[in-house]
Amino acid sequence: TFALKGGSVDGLGPFQNDGVVAVTGTRTLGTAGFTNGATGTLSMVNNAAGDKLTIDGPYAGTAGSRIGIDVDTAKGVTAPVDQLVVNGKATGVSSLNLNFVNGVAGKLDKPVDVIKLGTGSTLTLNTGRVSSQPYMSYYLNESAPGSGVYQLSSVFDPTMLMGVTSTLSSALTSYQMALNEPIRPVIGRPLRCSPSQITTSPFVRAVGGEDRMSGNQSADGFGTSVSSSVKTTNSVSGFQAGMDFGVCNIGGNGWDFNVG
């Protein structure tokens, strides 16, 4: 572990990091070449955003190497993230890891610079979505092709809320189906019939009603407040009239035949 927290270091030869370089505050590390090994971590994580490390020289990342920064969305536009600046040429592969101060993953007011690379750099970073938190996703992208300036931005992710909304809707639909009964045919016949008795039976029936259901889901915190409401009204009305004709107790065997 190399702790850079009490000043800056200059004039170093090649620097091979296979452990942790821990940075606190605004520091400069001057070296003939900084190599972040496969097990190496360049970390500004100290649960306080706003640290800045300038590597005065070239940077070489090895697959598996990491760059750790703090993100404090409660700070608004004033230094909400740590920052790495490489004055020399950066090559190889490294990944950016985020630490959310106090565990709060809120919304960034705007894209913020997190990594700046020297001219001609070809360092490959894990661009795209670098962290997915409840209701918020974080993306690392180059501000402009070839600029060497990489920015972190946040995007509201309603996936969890949509899942709750879908569940509410399904529950309400099922409840409505259980409440409402379809109109069914009516067959009328005497309780006791003579053998082969001819029957006629007119019928009239009306039904009506309404049920209303609503559900609400809200989530507050992390600098974000979101809510979703589901309301549904189901009205049922109907009128039925008709005439049944039939033969009751056919031949005295207890069978009936009806046409309506």
N, C-alpha and C positions, 0 to 999 in steps of 0.2 A: 504494500500500500504506500502510495506517495501522496501525502496530504499537502496541497498547495493552498494555504489559508492565511499566511502571514506576510505575503509579499509576492514578488514575481521572480522568475528564474530565467537567466539568459546565458548564452554561450555554451550550451550543452552540445555534446556530440550526438550520435544516433541514440534514440530513446526507444527501447522495446518494452511495451507494456503488456504483460501477461496476467496482471492482477487488477488493481484499482488505482486510478488517479482521481483523487477526491478534491474538488475545487469549491472554495467558499469565497464569495466576494468577486471583485473584478481583478483578474490576474492575467499575466502573460507568461507563456512557456516558450523560451527561445531555444530551438534545437536544430541540429543539422538534418533531422528527419525523425518524425514521431510515427512509430508503428504500433497500431492497436491490434494485439494478437487475438487469436481465436477465442481465448478465455479472458480477454481484456475488456475492462469497462472504464470509460471516461465519464465520470459522474459528477454532476453539479447538484445532485439530490441531497438536500438538507432541510426539506420541508419549508423552504423560503425561496420564492421565485425572485429573479432579478440578478442572479449570478451571471458572470460573463468570463469566458476563457478565450484568450487569443493565442493560438499556436503560431509562433513566428518562425515558419519553416514549412516544409512539406509534410503531408499526412498520408499514411498508407493504412487502409482498413483491411482486416482479414475476415473472411466469412465466420460469423459467430461473434464478432466484436460489437460492442454496444456503446451508445451515447445516451446517458441518462439525464433528464432535465425535470425540474419542477414546473408545474402549471398551477397558477393561482388565479382563477377566474373572478375572485372577489376583488381583485385589484383594478378592474376595469381596463383602461388603456395604458396605465402606468406600470411598465415592466411586469406583465402577467406571466412571463416565461423566462427561463434561463436561456443563454445564447452561447453558441460556439462560433468563433471566427477563425478560419484558417487562411493565413496570408500567403502561404505557398500553394503549390499544386497538390490537390487531394485525389488519391486514386484508391482502387480496391472496392471493398464492400463493408458497410457498417449498417446497423439498425438503430433507430431512435426509439427509446423507451420513455414513457411518460409517468410521472408521479404526481398525483393530484393532491395539493396541499390540504391537509385535514380531511382527506377523503372526499372533497367536494368537487364534483365534475359538472361544472355549469357551462354557460355559453360565453364564448369569447366575443367581445364587441366587434372585432374585425380580425382578418388574418394578420398574424404577427410573425416577424422574422425569428427563426430559431437557429439556423445554420447558414453561414456565409462562407463560400469557398473561393480560393484564388483562381486567377485566370488559367484556363486550360484544364481545369479539374475534370476528372471522369469518375469521381466517387459515386458508387451506386448506393442509394438509400432506399429504405422500405417505404416508398411513396404510396399514396393512396390512403386508405383507412388504417391508422396506426393504433386506434383504441376505440372500443365500443362500450359505452356506459349506458345506464338506464336513461332513456329519452334523449341521449346525445352521442353523436359519433364525431371523431376527430380525424382530420385528414392532413397529411404532409404532402405538399406539392411545390414545385419550382415556380417562383413568381412569374418568370418568363423563360422560355426555352433558352438554355445556354447562359443564363444570368448567374448561376451559381448561388442564388439566394433562395433558400427553402423556407416556406411559411407554413405555420400551423393554423388551421381553421376548424370551426365547429359547425355541425349541422344538426338541427333538431330531428330526432328519429322517433316517429310516433308508433313504431311497430307494436310496442307493448300495449299502448292505449287502444290501438285498433283491435288487438286480440281481445281486450276486455269488452269493447263495443260489440264485437261479433258474438261473444258469449252472451251478453245482455240481449241482443236481438234474437238469438236462438231460443233463449229461455222464454222471452215474451211470446214468440210465435208458438212454442209448444203449449204455453199456458192458455193462449187463445183457442187453440185447437181443442183443448180439453174442456173449455167452457161451452163451446158452441156445438149444438147438436143439429145435424141435418134433418130436414123434413122427410118423413118416411111415409110410404103408402099405408092406407087404412083399409082393412078388410072387416066388414060388418056381417055378422050372422047371428041368428037366434042361439040362445044357450042350449035349447033342446029342440030338435027337429024331428018331424015325422019322416019316414023313409022317403027319399027322393023329393024332398020339399024344395020348391023354387023360392029363392030369396032375392030381394032387391034392397039396397041400402045406400041412400045418399049420404054424403058427408061434406062438412065445411070446417076448415081449421085455419087459424091465423097465429103467427108467432112473431115476436119482435123483441129487441133488446140491444144494449150497447155496453161494451166494457172498455175501460181505458187503463193503460198500464204505462209506467215510466220508470226509467232507471238512470242513474248518473254515476260517473266515475271521475274523480279528480286526483291530480298529483301535484304537490307543491314542494318546492325546495330546490337546491342546487342552482339557485338563481332563475328558476323556470317554474311557471305555473301553467298547467294544461288541464283541460277538462273535456268530457264527452258526455252528451246526453242522448238517450234514446226514448222516444215517445211513440206510442202507437194507440190508435183508436179503431175498434172493430164494431161495426154496426150490422145487425142481422134483422131482416124483416122478410116476411113471406106470407103468402095466402094460398090455400089449397082447397079445391072443391072437386067433387067427382061423384060417380055412381058405381056401385058394385052390383054385379049380377052373379048368381050362382045356384048350384044344386047342393043341398045340404043332406047329409046322411044317405049317400047314394046307395040304393038297394038295401038300406038298413045296416050296412057294414061299417058305418062311422066315417067314411071318407067324404070329403067336401071338395067341390070344384068351384072356383071363383074366377070371374073376369071383371076387371075394373077399367 
